[in-house]
Amino acid sequence: MMAMPSHWCFWCARFREIMLDAPWSSFDLAMSIILILRGTYLIAGFTLLESVYTLYKPLAGIMGMWAYGCVCLMAGIVQVISVLWPSRPAFEWRLFARMGVCFCFVVFSLNQIANVPPPIGAITHLVLSGLSIWSVLRTSHNGG
Amino acid sequence: MSAETGDWFALLHWAIQNPEKGALALVLLAGAWRWVRELRKDWKEDAHQETFTEVLMKENKELRAENKELVHELREARSQRNVNSQANLKAEDKP
């Protein structure tokens, strides 16, 4: 009797396909839009983040929210250019763009995890930072 | 808790307490690892390309030698045929 593969195998194969082979342009685009909006929000002088929300106080003490705003905006712009470029940009350029996005998300994710108790947004940031780290690791010359 | 687990915990604690340093270290590590892997992949492909060229050259050499042998055999066969035809002509000339 022939052994039938279980449904788990198909699900694992599908998950593997999404993580390794499926194009991640939509993920990159979403991350770049988030970073551009976040950067603009921080640069626009929303000092509330520094003064009112205790969550962001540790970050404000290190570089200042304005500096974080600039970093986020720059990373978002570089990534959106990389995604919307008519042809596939060079490997180095794509890697650099994804590293910028990854840096921003990991910083905010670690900051939220460090807060006691962690806010509900920490889960979102943790997942997004994990996926952005994976996007760096899956960047290759021939796509990805 | 073992000493190794304690070290990992301390590293994690440091990364959480210094988010920008932890993030920078993580991103640089991931980027460098990816870059090195791609460079190694390119290097391996180049090496493979070189061996492929070598195989082609070797095959070319073998085919040339075989061709040379065939030409030699053909010439010998032709000269043998000429000798035979001349011998036949001489035999016919004789009364």
gemmi code that builds the backbone of each chain (N, CA, C; Angstrom):
import gemmi

chains = {
    "A": [
        ("MET", (0.841, -1.199, 0.000), (0.000, 0.000, 0.000), (0.883, 1.257, 0.000)),
        ("MET", (0.530, 2.204, -0.877), (1.357, 3.409, -1.002), (1.078, 4.385, 0.152)),
        ("ALA", (2.122, 4.901, 0.731), (1.938, 5.851, 1.831), (1.523, 7.206, 1.268)),
        ("MET", (0.438, 7.767, 1.818), (-0.036, 9.081, 1.353), (0.587, 10.173, 2.214)),
        ("PRO", (1.128, 11.215, 1.592), (1.670, 12.294, 2.409), (0.561, 13.032, 3.145)),
        ("SER", (0.821, 13.432, 4.368), (-0.215, 14.101, 5.161), (-0.378, 15.540, 4.676)),
        ("HIS", (-1.487, 16.165, 5.115), (-1.743, 17.551, 4.712), (-0.684, 18.490, 5.259)),
        ("TRP", (-0.072, 18.093, 6.383), (0.962, 18.929, 6.987), (2.105, 19.151, 6.006)),
        ("CYS", (2.413, 18.100, 5.231), (3.511, 18.213, 4.274), (3.225, 19.307, 3.265)),
        ("PHE", (1.968, 19.322, 2.750), (1.589, 20.333, 1.758), (1.643, 21.721, 2.376)),
        ("TRP", (1.184, 21.832, 3.611), (1.203, 23.128, 4.274), (2.635, 23.605, 4.487)),
        ("CYS", (3.486, 22.667, 4.895), (4.893, 23.027, 5.095), (5.521, 23.439, 3.771)),
        ("ALA", (5.175, 22.707, 2.706), (5.736, 23.020, 1.390), (5.272, 24.401, 0.932)),
        ("ARG", (4.006, 24.695, 1.183), (3.453, 26.004, 0.805), (4.134, 27.115, 1.603)),
        ("PHE", (4.303, 26.872, 2.900), (4.967, 27.862, 3.761), (6.400, 28.108, 3.274)),
        ("ARG", (7.061, 27.014, 2.941), (8.447, 27.091, 2.450), (8.508, 27.881, 1.136)),
        ("GLU", (7.528, 27.626, 0.272), (7.470, 28.314, -1.017), (7.281, 29.816, -0.810)),
        ("ILE", (6.387, 30.158, 0.127), (6.142, 31.583, 0.393), (7.406, 32.244, 0.944)),
        ("MET", (8.053, 31.562, 1.862), (9.215, 32.164, 2.519), (10.437, 32.247, 1.600)),
        ("LEU", (10.582, 31.259, 0.709), (11.806, 31.207, -0.090), (11.639, 31.706, -1.519)),
        ("ASP", (10.544, 31.335, -2.175), (10.447, 31.584, -3.615), (9.484, 32.702, -4.014)),
        ("ALA", (8.430, 32.908, -3.227), (7.430, 33.909, -3.620), (8.038, 35.310, -3.596)),
        ("PRO", (7.618, 36.163, -4.549), (8.137, 37.541, -4.533), (7.669, 38.290, -3.294)),
        ("TRP", (8.545, 39.093, -2.747), (8.233, 39.822, -1.521), (8.094, 41.313, -1.785)),
        ("SER", (7.767, 41.676, -3.009), (7.671, 43.101, -3.348), (6.576, 43.776, -2.532)),
        ("SER", (5.440, 43.096, -2.337), (4.336, 43.720, -1.606), (4.732, 43.960, -0.147)),
        ("PHE", (5.479, 43.005, 0.416), (5.966, 43.182, 1.791), (6.924, 44.384, 1.855)),
        ("ASP", (7.833, 44.440, 0.887), (8.796, 45.549, 0.856), (8.088, 46.893, 0.709)),
        ("LEU", (7.059, 46.900, -0.168), (6.321, 48.145, -0.397), (5.592, 48.568, 0.878)),
        ("ALA", (4.943, 47.614, 1.540), (4.205, 47.933, 2.775), (5.167, 48.472, 3.839)),
        ("MET", (6.313, 47.837, 3.974), (7.282, 48.281, 4.988), (7.797, 49.690, 4.668)),
        ("SER", (8.036, 49.946, 3.392), (8.561, 51.270, 3.034), (7.508, 52.351, 3.288)),
        ("ILE", (6.234, 52.044, 2.994), (5.171, 53.035, 3.249), (5.059, 53.302, 4.756)),
        ("ILE", (5.112, 52.239, 5.549), (5.044, 52.411, 7.017), (6.187, 53.305, 7.496)),
        ("LEU", (7.395, 53.038, 6.974), (8.555, 53.809, 7.439), (8.495, 55.266, 6.994)),
        ("ILE", (8.020, 55.500, 5.775), (7.909, 56.891, 5.295), (6.911, 57.665, 6.162)),
        ("LEU", (5.769, 57.033, 6.431), (4.751, 57.718, 7.257), (5.261, 57.924, 8.686)),
        ("ARG", (5.945, 56.900, 9.205), (6.462, 57.010, 10.571), (7.535, 58.100, 10.666)),
        ("GLY", (8.415, 58.108, 9.668), (9.481, 59.116, 9.646), (8.904, 60.515, 9.568)),
        ("THR", (7.901, 60.682, 8.690), (7.263, 61.997, 8.550), (6.602, 62.409, 9.861)),
        ("TYR", (5.950, 61.464, 10.498), (5.262, 61.715, 11.775), (6.252, 62.192, 12.842)),
        ("LEU", (7.406, 61.516, 12.876), (8.399, 61.873, 13.903), (9.068, 63.209, 13.602)),
        ("ILE", (9.366, 63.446, 12.322), (10.035, 64.701, 11.953), (9.090, 65.889, 12.119)),
        ("ALA", (7.805, 65.641, 11.873), (6.827, 66.740, 11.915), (6.678, 67.366, 13.306)),
        ("GLY", (7.409, 66.866, 14.276), (7.426, 67.520, 15.583), (6.459, 66.945, 16.577)),
        ("PHE", (6.168, 65.708, 16.434), (5.295, 65.079, 17.406), (6.114, 64.698, 18.647)),
        ("THR", (6.448, 65.714, 19.419), (7.270, 65.484, 20.603), (6.523, 64.732, 21.700)),
        ("LEU", (5.231, 64.518, 21.449), (4.434, 63.743, 22.403), (5.068, 62.386, 22.678)),
        ("LEU", (5.633, 61.832, 21.612), (6.238, 60.515, 21.763), (7.337, 60.523, 22.823)),
        ("GLU", (8.097, 61.623, 22.847), (9.191, 61.710, 23.828), (8.678, 62.016, 25.229)),
        ("SER", (7.677, 62.915, 25.273), (7.283, 63.435, 26.583), (6.168, 62.636, 27.268)),
        ("VAL", (5.164, 62.230, 26.475), (3.991, 61.605, 27.089), (4.129, 60.085, 27.165)),
        ("TYR", (4.440, 59.471, 26.006), (4.494, 58.008, 25.994), (5.787, 57.520, 26.640)),
        ("THR", (5.668, 56.902, 27.766), (6.871, 56.409, 28.461), (7.563, 55.310, 27.650)),
        ("LEU", (6.790, 54.677, 26.789), (7.314, 53.595, 25.967), (8.529, 54.034, 25.142)),
        ("TYR", (8.475, 55.281, 24.622), (9.517, 55.737, 23.706), (10.615, 56.540, 24.402)),
        ("LYS", (10.522, 56.652, 25.715), (11.525, 57.457, 26.427), (12.947, 56.909, 26.294)),
        ("PRO", (13.122, 55.580, 26.409), (14.493, 55.065, 26.242), (15.081, 55.405, 24.880)),
        ("LEU", (14.250, 55.319, 23.819), (14.731, 55.649, 22.473), (15.091, 57.122, 22.386)),
        ("ALA", (14.242, 57.971, 22.925), (14.478, 59.408, 22.864), (15.772, 59.785, 23.569)),
        ("GLY", (16.138, 59.017, 24.577), (17.367, 59.305, 25.306), (18.613, 58.951, 24.527)),
        ("ILE", (18.488, 58.098, 23.529), (19.674, 57.649, 22.791), (19.986, 58.568, 21.615)),
        ("MET", (19.033, 58.715, 20.693), (19.307, 59.531, 19.506), (18.375, 60.733, 19.386)),
        ("GLY", (17.259, 60.667, 20.041), (16.265, 61.716, 19.858), (15.296, 61.293, 18.773)),
        ("MET", (14.024, 61.675, 18.972), (12.992, 61.229, 18.042), (13.174, 61.809, 16.646)),
        ("TRP", (13.737, 63.009, 16.578), (13.944, 63.634, 15.260), (14.922, 62.798, 14.438)),
        ("ALA", (15.993, 62.345, 15.102), (16.996, 61.515, 14.416), (16.364, 60.191, 13.962)),
        ("TYR", (15.529, 59.614, 14.816), (14.851, 58.367, 14.426), (13.917, 58.618, 13.241)),
        ("GLY", (13.277, 59.784, 13.251), (12.401, 60.148, 12.139), (13.175, 60.208, 10.828)),
        ("CYS", (14.351, 60.842, 10.877), (15.189, 60.957, 9.661), (15.616, 59.577, 9.173)),
        ("VAL", (16.037, 58.734, 10.127), (16.500, 57.381, 9.753), (15.356, 56.591, 9.110)),
        ("CYS", (14.174, 56.656, 9.724), (13.015, 55.926, 9.182), (12.648, 56.442, 7.801)),
        ("LEU", (12.611, 57.773, 7.663), (12.240, 58.361, 6.371), (13.235, 57.960, 5.287)),
        ("MET", (14.515, 58.033, 5.599), (15.549, 57.681, 4.617), (15.435, 56.208, 4.225)),
        ("ALA", (15.289, 55.358, 5.244), (15.190, 53.910, 4.965), (13.957, 53.615, 4.112)),
        ("GLY", (12.843, 54.288, 4.425), (11.604, 54.080, 3.661), (11.750, 54.553, 2.228)),
        ("ILE", (12.389, 55.720, 2.038), (12.548, 56.261, 0.676), (13.461, 55.348, -0.158)),
        ("VAL", (14.569, 54.915, 0.453), (15.497, 54.017, -0.265), (14.774, 52.730, -0.661)),
        ("GLN", (13.978, 52.206, 0.260), (13.264, 50.955, -0.033), (12.192, 51.149, -1.091)),
        ("VAL", (11.468, 52.247, -1.027), (10.392, 52.453, -2.011), (10.987, 52.673, -3.408)),
        ("ILE", (12.135, 53.336, -3.481), (12.802, 53.499, -4.782), (13.230, 52.131, -5.309)),
        ("SER", (13.786, 51.326, -4.404), (14.247, 49.979, -4.787), (13.091, 49.113, -5.296)),
        ("VAL", (11.922, 49.231, -4.646), (10.765, 48.400, -5.028), (10.134, 48.898, -6.327)),
        ("LEU", (10.018, 50.227, -6.455), (9.300, 50.772, -7.618), (10.186, 50.988, -8.840)),
        ("TRP", (11.473, 50.695, -8.718), (12.388, 50.876, -9.864), (11.927, 49.979, -11.015)),
        ("PRO", (11.912, 50.504, -12.266), (11.370, 49.708, -13.389), (12.063, 48.360, -13.598)),
        ("SER", (13.363, 48.327, -13.429), (14.069, 47.041, -13.561), (14.568, 46.607, -12.186)),
        ("ARG", (15.010, 45.364, -12.092), (15.479, 44.879, -10.792), (16.816, 45.539, -10.435)),
        ("PRO", (16.859, 46.257, -9.308), (18.118, 46.920, -8.933), (19.205, 45.889, -8.575)),
        ("ALA", (20.431, 46.386, -8.461), (21.561, 45.501, -8.141), (21.355, 44.842, -6.777)),
        ("PHE", (21.968, 43.701, -6.619), (21.851, 42.941, -5.369), (22.257, 43.786, -4.159)),
        ("GLU", (23.369, 44.510, -4.297), (23.889, 45.308, -3.182), (22.878, 46.385, -2.762)),
        ("TRP", (22.281, 47.001, -3.763), (21.307, 48.067, -3.503), (20.090, 47.510, -2.766)),
        ("ARG", (19.582, 46.361, -3.245), (18.403, 45.753, -2.614), (18.718, 45.306, -1.190)),
        ("LEU", (19.933, 44.763, -1.023), (20.334, 44.309, 0.314), (20.432, 45.495, 1.277)),
        ("PHE", (21.034, 46.582, 0.789), (21.186, 47.774, 1.615), (19.817, 48.341, 2.014)),
        ("ALA", (18.902, 48.385, 1.049), (17.554, 48.912, 1.319), (16.847, 48.064, 2.375)),
        ("ARG", (16.958, 46.773, 2.235), (16.289, 45.887, 3.199), (16.949, 45.953, 4.570)),
        ("MET", (18.264, 46.151, 4.581), (18.961, 46.274, 5.872), (18.493, 47.522, 6.618)),
        ("GLY", (18.269, 48.598, 5.870), (17.777, 49.839, 6.487), (16.409, 49.632, 7.127)),
        ("VAL", (15.522, 49.008, 6.376), (14.168, 48.736, 6.889), (14.243, 47.831, 8.119)),
        ("CYS", (15.074, 46.818, 8.003), (15.230, 45.851, 9.101), (15.729, 46.552, 10.366)),
        ("PHE", (16.688, 47.445, 10.203), (17.233, 48.170, 11.358), (16.122, 48.936, 12.083)),
        ("CYS", (15.336, 49.683, 11.315), (14.277, 50.499, 11.933), (13.279, 49.627, 12.692)),
        ("PHE", (12.856, 48.543, 12.061), (11.853, 47.701, 12.706), (12.403, 46.965, 13.922)),
        ("VAL", (13.655, 46.530, 13.839), (14.238, 45.812, 14.991), (14.424, 46.774, 16.168)),
        ("VAL", (14.829, 48.019, 15.885), (14.986, 49.000, 16.969), (13.658, 49.191, 17.704)),
        ("PHE", (12.593, 49.431, 16.935), (11.298, 49.680, 17.586), (10.755, 48.416, 18.266)),
        ("SER", (11.042, 47.289, 17.650), (10.587, 46.033, 18.253), (11.283, 45.775, 19.591)),
        ("LEU", (12.604, 45.939, 19.616), (13.350, 45.718, 20.871), (12.919, 46.716, 21.931)),
        ("ASN", (12.671, 47.951, 21.493), (12.245, 48.974, 22.439), (10.901, 48.608, 23.078)),
        ("GLN", (10.007, 48.067, 22.263), (8.690, 47.712, 22.805), (8.763, 46.476, 23.700)),
        ("ILE", (9.648, 45.537, 23.316), (9.796, 44.330, 24.139), (10.390, 44.698, 25.500)),
        ("ALA", (11.290, 45.692, 25.501), (11.954, 46.093, 26.748), (11.004, 46.752, 27.733)),
        ("ASN", (9.900, 47.286, 27.199), (8.955, 47.966, 28.083), (8.232, 46.953, 28.984)),
        ("VAL", (8.032, 47.324, 30.236), (7.325, 46.426, 31.162), (6.010, 47.081, 31.589)),
        ("PRO", (4.868, 46.486, 31.251), (4.670, 45.313, 30.393), (4.745, 45.706, 28.922)),
        ("PRO", (5.093, 44.777, 28.035), (5.160, 45.126, 26.606), (3.784, 45.482, 26.072)),
        ("PRO", (3.690, 46.529, 25.248), (2.370, 46.891, 24.684), (1.922, 45.856, 23.661)),
        ("ILE", (0.660, 45.924, 23.287), (0.116, 44.950, 22.327), (0.809, 45.064, 20.968)),
        ("GLY", (1.260, 46.294, 20.652), (1.950, 46.516, 19.368), (3.282, 45.793, 19.285)),
        ("ALA", (3.777, 45.328, 20.444), (5.070, 44.610, 20.444), (4.982, 43.343, 19.596)),
        ("ILE", (3.799, 42.734, 19.591), (3.617, 41.499, 18.796), (3.740, 41.833, 17.308)),
        ("THR", (3.041, 42.888, 16.895), (3.108, 43.319, 15.490), (4.541, 43.641, 15.101)),
        ("HIS", (5.210, 44.417, 15.954), (6.581, 44.810, 15.651), (7.522, 43.609, 15.631)),
        ("LEU", (7.272, 42.674, 16.524), (8.125, 41.473, 16.583), (7.999, 40.663, 15.286)),
        ("VAL", (6.748, 40.488, 14.844), (6.527, 39.717, 13.602), (7.129, 40.455, 12.412)),
        ("LEU", (6.880, 41.762, 12.329), (7.399, 42.531, 11.195), (8.928, 42.579, 11.200)),
        ("SER", (9.511, 42.699, 12.397), (10.983, 42.728, 12.445), (11.556, 41.360, 12.085)),
        ("GLY", (10.875, 40.298, 12.529), (11.319, 38.949, 12.148), (11.276, 38.748, 10.647)),
        ("LEU", (10.169, 39.199, 10.029), (10.047, 39.062, 8.569), (11.048, 39.957, 7.841)),
        ("SER", (11.338, 41.127, 8.417), (12.312, 42.005, 7.745), (13.732, 41.416, 7.846)),
        ("ILE", (14.026, 40.738, 8.957), (15.321, 40.052, 9.057), (15.373, 38.941, 7.997)),
        ("TRP", (14.260, 38.236, 7.871), (14.211, 37.167, 6.863), (14.351, 37.737, 5.451)),
        ("SER", (13.775, 38.929, 5.224), (13.886, 39.534, 3.887), (15.345, 39.860, 3.564)),
        ("VAL", (16.118, 40.212, 4.594), (17.558, 40.449, 4.361), (18.231, 39.121, 4.013)),
        ("LEU", (17.884, 38.089, 4.769), (18.554, 36.791, 4.592), (18.181, 36.120, 3.267)),
        ("ARG", (17.010, 36.449, 2.721), (16.601, 35.782, 1.482), (16.927, 36.592, 0.223)),
        ("THR", (17.560, 37.744, 0.395), (17.952, 38.546, -0.770), (19.016, 37.791, -1.564)),
        ("SER", (18.820, 37.741, -2.875), (19.816, 37.053, -3.700), (19.972, 37.779, -5.028)),
        ("HIS", (21.005, 37.391, -5.775), (21.279, 38.035, -7.060), (20.124, 37.865, -8.040)),
        ("ASN", (19.534, 36.660, -8.039), (18.516, 36.352, -9.052), (17.099, 36.503, -8.525)),
        ("GLY", (16.864, 37.490, -7.704), (15.506, 37.779, -7.234), (15.371, 37.652, -5.739)),
        ("GLY", (14.177, 37.334, -5.291), (13.956, 37.119, -3.862), (13.648, 38.363, -3.081)),
    ],
    "B": [
        ("MET", (20.826, 27.233, 36.077), (21.119, 27.776, 34.744), (22.615, 27.626, 34.449)),
        ("SER", (22.950, 27.044, 33.291), (24.360, 26.843, 32.955), (24.995, 28.182, 32.572)),
        ("ALA", (26.334, 28.151, 32.528), (27.061, 29.391, 32.214), (26.757, 29.861, 30.800)),
        ("GLU", (26.617, 28.867, 29.882), (26.342, 29.218, 28.475), (24.977, 29.890, 28.330)),
        ("THR", (23.983, 29.337, 28.990), (22.632, 29.921, 28.941), (22.652, 31.320, 29.558)),
        ("GLY", (23.417, 31.459, 30.617), (23.545, 32.758, 31.269), (24.147, 33.794, 30.335)),
        ("ASP", (25.142, 33.360, 29.529), (25.774, 34.265, 28.557), (24.759, 34.729, 27.513)),
        ("TRP", (23.982, 33.757, 27.010), (22.973, 34.096, 25.994), (21.934, 35.046, 26.575)),
        ("PHE", (21.552, 34.785, 27.816), (20.562, 35.636, 28.465), (21.109, 37.052, 28.631)),
        ("ALA", (22.392, 37.129, 29.013), (23.035, 38.442, 29.190), (23.079, 39.199, 27.862)),
        ("LEU", (23.378, 38.460, 26.768), (23.429, 39.080, 25.433), (22.057, 39.611, 25.028)),
        ("LEU", (21.039, 38.791, 25.289), (19.665, 39.190, 24.972), (19.256, 40.409, 25.793)),
        ("HIS", (19.626, 40.398, 27.053), (19.310, 41.512, 27.946), (19.986, 42.791, 27.462)),
        ("TRP", (21.249, 42.648, 27.046), (21.999, 43.809, 26.535), (21.330, 44.354, 25.266)),
        ("ALA", (20.906, 43.425, 24.369), (20.268, 43.853, 23.110), (18.960, 44.580, 23.379)),
        ("ILE", (18.212, 44.094, 24.367), (16.924, 44.733, 24.667), (17.134, 46.096, 25.333)),
        ("GLN", (18.161, 46.171, 26.166), (18.430, 47.437, 26.845), (19.033, 48.479, 25.905)),
        ("ASN", (19.757, 48.003, 24.869), (20.345, 48.919, 23.879), (19.763, 48.587, 22.504)),
        ("PRO", (18.512, 48.985, 22.261), (17.837, 48.543, 21.027), (18.577, 48.925, 19.751)),
        ("GLU", (19.126, 50.162, 19.724), (19.747, 50.596, 18.454), (21.051, 49.852, 18.200)),
        ("LYS", (21.805, 49.551, 19.277), (23.061, 48.805, 19.098), (22.766, 47.355, 18.729)),
        ("GLY", (21.787, 46.777, 19.425), (21.396, 45.391, 19.127), (20.908, 45.249, 17.705)),
        ("ALA", (20.070, 46.223, 17.280), (19.522, 46.168, 15.921), (20.626, 46.331, 14.887)),
        ("LEU", (21.521, 47.273, 15.148), (22.618, 47.510, 14.201), (23.486, 46.260, 14.068)),
        ("ALA", (23.817, 45.654, 15.214), (24.652, 44.445, 15.194), (23.954, 43.328, 14.426)),
        ("LEU", (22.668, 43.155, 14.704), (21.898, 42.084, 14.047), (21.818, 42.300, 12.540)),
        ("VAL", (21.517, 43.543, 12.152), (21.361, 43.854, 10.722), (22.692, 43.702, 9.987)),
        ("LEU", (23.759, 44.200, 10.596), (25.074, 44.090, 9.943), (25.488, 42.630, 9.802)),
        ("LEU", (25.210, 41.865, 10.847), (25.550, 40.433, 10.821), (24.774, 39.717, 9.715)),
        ("ALA", (23.464, 39.992, 9.658), (22.616, 39.335, 8.636), (23.057, 39.757, 7.234)),
        ("GLY", (23.294, 41.062, 7.057), (23.698, 41.568, 5.740), (25.042, 41.003, 5.301)),
        ("ALA", (25.993, 40.990, 6.234), (27.330, 40.480, 5.907), (27.266, 38.991, 5.566)),
        ("TRP", (26.476, 38.272, 6.348), (26.334, 36.829, 6.097), (25.761, 36.588, 4.713)),
        ("ARG", (24.720, 37.360, 4.339), (24.077, 37.200, 3.032), (25.056, 37.556, 1.901)),
        ("TRP", (25.819, 38.632, 2.126), (26.765, 39.104, 1.113), (27.851, 38.057, 0.870)),
        ("VAL", (28.396, 37.550, 1.978), (29.460, 36.537, 1.881), (28.927, 35.289, 1.171)),
        ("ARG", (27.699, 34.889, 1.494), (27.113, 33.704, 0.850), (26.966, 33.912, -0.655)),
        ("GLU", (26.525, 35.110, -1.041), (26.363, 35.389, -2.479), (27.730, 35.401, -3.178)),
        ("LEU", (28.726, 35.987, -2.499), (30.077, 36.009, -3.084), (30.596, 34.587, -3.262)),
        ("ARG", (30.377, 33.750, -2.236), (30.826, 32.346, -2.312), (30.120, 31.604, -3.435)),
        ("LYS", (28.821, 31.901, -3.603), (28.033, 31.271, -4.663), (28.593, 31.667, -6.032)),
        ("ASP", (28.895, 32.966, -6.181), (29.471, 33.452, -7.446), (30.799, 32.769, -7.726)),
        ("TRP", (31.614, 32.687, -6.669), (32.942, 32.095, -6.810), (32.830, 30.628, -7.229)),
        ("LYS", (31.873, 29.926, -6.613), (31.661, 28.513, -6.949), (31.203, 28.365, -8.397)),
        ("GLU", (30.307, 29.263, -8.827), (29.821, 29.215, -10.214), (30.954, 29.469, -11.193)),
        ("ASP", (31.840, 30.406, -10.826), (33.003, 30.695, -11.693), (33.890, 29.462, -11.803)),
        ("ALA", (34.127, 28.816, -10.649), (34.978, 27.620, -10.635), (34.350, 26.525, -11.481)),
        ("HIS", (33.028, 26.400, -11.365), (32.307, 25.391, -12.141), (32.429, 25.695, -13.631)),
        ("GLN", (32.325, 26.980, -13.981), (32.441, 27.410, -15.372), (33.816, 27.034, -15.904)),
        ("GLU", (34.850, 27.209, -15.096), (36.216, 26.898, -15.506), (36.340, 25.395, -15.811)),
        ("THR", (35.801, 24.563, -14.945), (35.913, 23.120, -15.168), (35.120, 22.723, -16.413)),
        ("PHE", (34.010, 23.398, -16.650), (33.207, 23.111, -17.835), (34.020, 23.424, -19.097)),
        ("THR", (34.730, 24.545, -19.078), (35.594, 24.914, -20.219), (36.686, 23.866, -20.395)),
        ("GLU", (37.232, 23.442, -19.271), (38.279, 22.416, -19.343), (37.754, 21.121, -19.970)),
        ("VAL", (36.545, 20.737, -19.586), (35.932, 19.525, -20.151), (35.750, 19.675, -21.651)),
        ("LEU", (35.297, 20.851, -22.051), (35.090, 21.106, -23.489), (36.406, 21.021, -24.259)),
        ("MET", (37.458, 21.590, -23.659), (38.770, 21.569, -24.320), (39.303, 20.142, -24.438)),
        ("LYS", (39.097, 19.367, -23.385), (39.549, 17.975, -23.386), (38.819, 17.180, -24.474)),
        ("GLU", (37.512, 17.399, -24.553), (36.701, 16.707, -25.554), (37.157, 17.101, -26.959)),
        ("ASN", (37.440, 18.381, -27.104), (37.912, 18.890, -28.398), (39.218, 18.206, -28.804)),
        ("LYS", (40.102, 18.062, -27.820), (41.402, 17.417, -28.071), (41.204, 15.960, -28.504)),
        ("GLU", (40.329, 15.269, -27.790), (40.053, 13.857, -28.116), (39.459, 13.704, -29.509)),
        ("LEU", (38.541, 14.597, -29.834), (37.903, 14.538, -31.159), (38.907, 14.824, -32.276)),
        ("ARG", (39.831, 15.750, -31.987), (40.863, 16.066, -32.978), (41.758, 14.855, -33.232)),
        ("ALA", (42.138, 14.166, -32.123), (42.981, 12.968, -32.256), (42.261, 11.883, -33.045)),
        ("GLU", (40.960, 11.715, -32.755), (40.158, 10.714, -33.456), (40.049, 11.053, -34.943)),
        ("ASN", (39.848, 12.335, -35.203), (39.753, 12.816, -36.581), (41.058, 12.547, -37.341)),
        ("LYS", (42.165, 12.785, -36.647), (43.484, 12.576, -37.249), (43.651, 11.095, -37.627)),
        ("GLU", (43.240, 10.233, -36.704), (43.334, 8.781, -36.960), (42.502, 8.371, -38.159)),
        ("LEU", (41.286, 8.920, -38.227), (40.377, 8.595, -39.328), (40.944, 9.057, -40.672)),
        ("VAL", (41.515, 10.257, -40.674), (42.132, 10.783, -41.906), (43.274, 9.885, -42.339)),
        ("HIS", (44.082, 9.457, -41.364), (45.210, 8.566, -41.649), (44.719, 7.251, -42.252)),
        ("GLU", (43.675, 6.667, -41.648), (43.102, 5.401, -42.149), (42.554, 5.567, -43.557)),
        ("LEU", (41.901, 6.694, -43.795), (41.323, 6.964, -45.113), (42.415, 7.062, -46.175)),
        ("ARG", (43.504, 7.753, -45.827), (44.619, 7.893, -46.775), (45.211, 6.518, -47.096)),
        ("GLU", (45.378, 5.698, -46.050), (45.943, 4.359, -46.249), (45.043, 3.522, -47.156)),
        ("ALA", (43.747, 3.628, -46.895), (42.786, 2.864, -47.707), (42.835, 3.313, -49.162)),
        ("ARG", (42.962, 4.634, -49.363), (43.047, 5.163, -50.733), (44.297, 4.669, -51.436)),
        ("SER", (45.422, 4.736, -50.744), (46.691, 4.316, -51.364), (46.649, 2.813, -51.679)),
        ("GLN", (46.018, 2.051, -50.786), (45.881, 0.611, -51.018), (45.017, 0.342, -52.256)),
        ("ARG", (43.948, 1.156, -52.391), (43.062, 0.991, -53.542), (43.796, 1.322, -54.836)),
        ("ASN", (44.609, 2.389, -54.782), (45.414, 2.767, -55.970), (46.369, 1.645, -56.355)),
        ("VAL", (47.035, 1.068, -55.358), (47.990, -0.014, -55.615), (47.263, -1.186, -56.268)),
        ("ASN", (46.094, -1.508, -55.721), (45.316, -2.641, -56.263), (44.879, -2.383, -57.701)),
        ("SER", (44.392, -1.138, -57.946), (43.918, -0.836, -59.307), (45.064, -0.870, -60.310)),
        ("GLN", (46.255, -0.406, -59.905), (47.428, -0.447, -60.789), (47.820, -1.903, -61.082)),
        ("ALA", (47.769, -2.749, -60.037), (48.097, -4.158, -60.211), (47.113, -4.830, -61.176)),
        ("ASN", (45.823, -4.442, -61.057), (44.800, -4.991, -61.962), (45.060, -4.569, -63.408)),
        ("LEU", (45.419, -3.270, -63.562), (45.709, -2.760, -64.918), (46.878, -3.512, -65.553)),
        ("LYS", (47.929, -3.739, -64.751), (49.109, -4.454, -65.255), (48.730, -5.879, -65.661)),
        ("ALA", (47.879, -6.482, -64.854), (47.456, -7.853, -65.138), (46.647, -7.896, -66.450)),
        ("GLU", (45.821, -6.855, -66.702), (45.023, -6.818, -67.938), (45.882, -6.578, -69.164)),
        ("ASP", (46.973, -5.746, -68.992), (47.879, -5.445, -70.113), (48.602, -6.692, -70.613)),
        ("LYS", (48.869, -7.602, -69.720), (49.632, -8.799, -70.120), (48.825, -9.672, -71.098)),
        ("PRO", (49.428, -10.109, -72.179), (48.708, -10.944, -73.171), (48.402, -12.365, -72.648)),
    ],
}
model = gemmi.Model(1)
for chain_id, residues in chains.items():
    chain = gemmi.Chain(chain_id)
    for i, (resn, *xyz) in enumerate(residues, 1):
        res = gemmi.Residue()
        res.name, res.seqid = resn, gemmi.SeqId(i, " ")
        for name, pos in zip(("N", "CA", "C"), xyz):
            atom = gemmi.Atom()
            atom.name, atom.element = name, gemmi.Element(name[0])
            atom.pos, atom.b_iso = gemmi.Position(*pos), 0.0
            res.add_atom(atom)
        chain.add_residue(res)
    model.add_chain(chain)
structure = gemmi.Structure()
structure.add_model(model)
structure.setup_entities()
